[in-house]
Amino acid sequence: AWCAASTAALHAAQAEIDALNVFPVPDGDTGTNLFLTMRAVAEAVEALPADADVVTTLRALSRGALMGARGNSGVITSQILAGMAHGLAGKRRFNGLDLAHALDAGTKTAYKAVAKPVEGTILTVIREAADAAVARGRVHRALLGHLRRALRLDARRPGARRRRAAHAGRGGARRGHPREGRRHGDARLARG
């Protein structure tokens, strides 16, 4: 789904990206090259069986990009995707932070593949996207950690098991007002 959505988005923005194209040569084909490269990626992934695992899908994604790369932007995109595949290698499942780190790995692979990286190009876009994704992923991971610790601490409080059992026995909070279905003595739970 991601490949198809990316291909459609690039197709929609193709002319706009072509018009922005000024480096290394103002040949006006970056949007076209990105679209064609991504279409090759999508075709490689679509050719996989529906039950293909993550590793197989990542390999197809990377190979499709490499074989279908068009122009400098296509080659750089293939390097980004190859680095991402390498960054997720061995993972059968991954979360948002793993994906953010893979994007960072893809960025580093792309920068290494370019002899003289120039800012203000696709390299800058992917670097800033990776930096933002990693930062956001770390914030979400930290928040999740705080929530888990708070739940563990609450579970250790005297009477926690009894309160949960009583709450579950009443069907928990029902739709409507959050205190609906609770007795007066349980009002402290609604306040935190």
C-alpha positions, 0 to 999 in steps of 0.5 A: 500500500505504501508503494502504491500511495508513494507512486500516486503522490509522485505522479500527482506532484511530477510536474511540480517537482520537474519545475523545481529541478535545477541541480545538478543540471536544470533538465526538468526531469527529477519528478519524472525520474522519481515517479518512474523509479517508484513505479518500478518499486511498486511493481516489484512489491506487487509481484510478491505473493500476498503472504510475503514476509517483511524481509522478502518485501524489503528485498523486493523494494530495494531491488526494484528501486535499484533496477528501475532507478532513473536519473540521479534522483532515482539512483539516490532514492534506490540508495535510500531504500537499500539503506532502509532495507539494511536498517530493518534487516532481520526484523520480522516486525518493527515499530515507528522508531525502528522505521525512523532509524531505518530512514536514518540508515537510508539517509547515510547510505545515500550520502555515502553514495554521492561523491560530493553531496550538495544540500538543497537536494533530495539528500537534504529532504531525506536527512531532515525527514529522518531527523524529524522521524527519529526525534518524534519516535524517541518522544513517543517511545519515552511517553510510552515508557512513562505510561507503562511505569505509571501503570506498573506503579498503580498495579502495586498500590494496595487494593489495585487488583480488587479495584480492577476486578470490581471495575471489570465486574461492572463492565467498566465505564459505559458509554456516555459519562465517564463515571456512569456505572461507577459507585460513589466510592470509585469517583477517585478513579475518574479523577486520576 
